[in-house]
Amino acid sequence: GFWLVWSGGIMSLNYEEKSYDYVEATEAALRGEDVNIVFSMPDGQRHRHTFAMGQAVENLKAALDSQYDIPYSTIKLFLNDQLMPDPLSLSDFPTIKPGADVGIKVVIEEDAQEDDA
């Protein structure tokens, strides 16, 4: 029920640094179950992060931007060699199941001018 969200003491919340985390947690509660995304980075490293099924591809890109300093506009994400469009939610991809570990390939598109050189 929706009342669960309100039981977290939102009325007494101090809207400073912590408000963002609280909002994220509240939205996650409304967005369904968690899924573990394993990012395969261009350098071969793997990074595991938890997202809600209702979160969009753009949320994954934003996380990569903030945590690994990869410019958002250069990130392309691939699931089973299929490009993942920004507006879609994780729940829109049939192969992404709650609670599972899902491998997503991270491709960094360099500046187009460099490609033409």
C-alpha positions as CSV (number, residue, x, y, z in Angstrom):
1,G,0.0,0.0,0.0
2,F,1.0,3.6,-0.6
3,W,0.8,4.4,3.2
4,L,4.1,2.5,3.6
5,V,5.9,5.4,1.9
6,W,4.5,7.9,4.4
7,S,5.5,5.8,7.4
8,G,9.1,6.7,6.8
9,G,8.8,10.0,8.5
10,I,8.7,12.2,5.4
11,M,7.1,15.0,7.5
12,S,10.2,15.4,9.7
13,L,12.6,15.1,6.8
14,N,15.4,17.7,6.7
15,Y,15.6,18.7,3.1
16,E,19.3,19.2,2.8
17,E,21.9,16.7,1.6
18,K,20.0,13.6,2.6
19,S,16.8,14.5,0.8
20,Y,18.1,13.2,-2.5
21,D,18.9,9.7,-1.1
22,Y,15.5,9.7,0.6
23,V,13.7,10.6,-2.6
24,E,15.6,7.9,-4.4
25,A,14.7,5.3,-1.8
26,T,11.0,6.4,-1.9
27,E,10.9,6.2,-5.7
28,A,12.6,2.8,-5.6
29,A,9.9,1.6,-3.3
30,L,7.3,2.6,-5.8
31,R,9.2,1.3,-8.8
32,G,9.2,-2.4,-8.0
33,E,11.7,-5.0,-7.2
34,D,15.5,-4.7,-7.4
35,V,17.7,-6.2,-10.1
36,N,21.5,-6.5,-10.0
37,I,23.1,-4.9,-13.0
38,V,26.7,-6.0,-13.8
39,F,28.3,-3.4,-16.0
40,S,31.0,-4.8,-18.3
41,M,33.3,-1.7,-18.7
42,P,35.3,-1.0,-21.8
43,D,38.5,-1.7,-19.9
44,G,37.3,-5.2,-19.0
45,Q,36.3,-4.4,-15.4
46,R,32.9,-5.4,-14.0
47,H,30.9,-3.3,-11.6
48,R,27.8,-4.6,-9.9
49,H,25.0,-2.2,-9.0
50,T,21.4,-2.6,-7.8
51,F,18.6,-0.8,-9.6
52,A,14.8,-0.9,-9.3
53,M,13.0,-2.6,-12.2
54,G,11.1,0.6,-12.8
55,Q,14.2,2.7,-13.4
56,A,15.0,3.8,-16.9
57,V,18.1,3.2,-19.0
58,E,19.0,6.9,-18.4
59,N,19.2,6.2,-14.6
60,L,21.9,3.6,-15.4
61,K,23.8,6.0,-17.5
62,A,23.6,8.7,-14.9
63,A,25.0,6.3,-12.3
64,L,27.9,5.5,-14.6
65,D,28.5,9.3,-15.1
66,S,28.5,10.1,-11.4
67,Q,30.4,7.1,-10.1
68,Y,33.0,6.5,-12.9
69,D,33.2,10.0,-14.4
70,I,32.1,8.8,-17.9
71,P,30.3,11.6,-19.7
72,Y,26.6,10.7,-20.0
73,S,26.3,11.6,-23.6
74,T,29.1,9.2,-24.6
75,I,27.5,6.1,-23.0
76,K,25.7,3.4,-24.9
77,L,24.4,0.3,-23.1
78,F,23.9,-3.0,-24.7
79,L,21.9,-6.0,-23.4
80,N,22.6,-9.2,-25.4
81,D,24.1,-7.0,-28.2
82,Q,20.9,-4.9,-28.4
83,L,21.2,-1.2,-27.8
84,M,19.1,-0.1,-24.8
85,P,17.1,3.1,-25.6
86,D,17.2,5.8,-22.8
87,P,13.4,6.1,-22.2
88,L,12.8,2.4,-21.6
89,S,12.6,1.0,-18.1
90,L,14.5,-2.1,-17.0
91,S,11.1,-3.8,-16.7
92,D,10.6,-3.2,-20.5
93,F,13.3,-5.8,-21.3
94,P,11.9,-9.4,-21.1
95,T,15.3,-10.9,-20.2
96,I,15.8,-8.7,-17.2
97,K,14.3,-10.5,-14.2
98,P,14.0,-9.1,-10.6
99,G,16.7,-10.4,-8.3
100,A,18.9,-11.7,-11.1
101,D,22.3,-10.6,-12.1
102,V,22.1,-9.0,-15.5
103,G,25.2,-8.3,-17.6
104,I,25.1,-5.1,-19.5
105,K,27.9,-4.0,-21.8
106,V,29.1,-0.4,-21.6
107,V,30.3,1.2,-24.8
108,I,31.9,4.6,-24.8
109,E,31.4,6.6,-27.9
110,E,34.3,9.0,-28.3
111,D,33.7,12.5,-29.8
112,A,32.6,12.0,-33.4
113,Q,35.3,14.3,-34.7
114,E,37.9,11.9,-33.4
115,D,36.3,9.0,-35.3
116,D,36.6,10.9,-38.6
117,A,40.3,11.8,-38.1
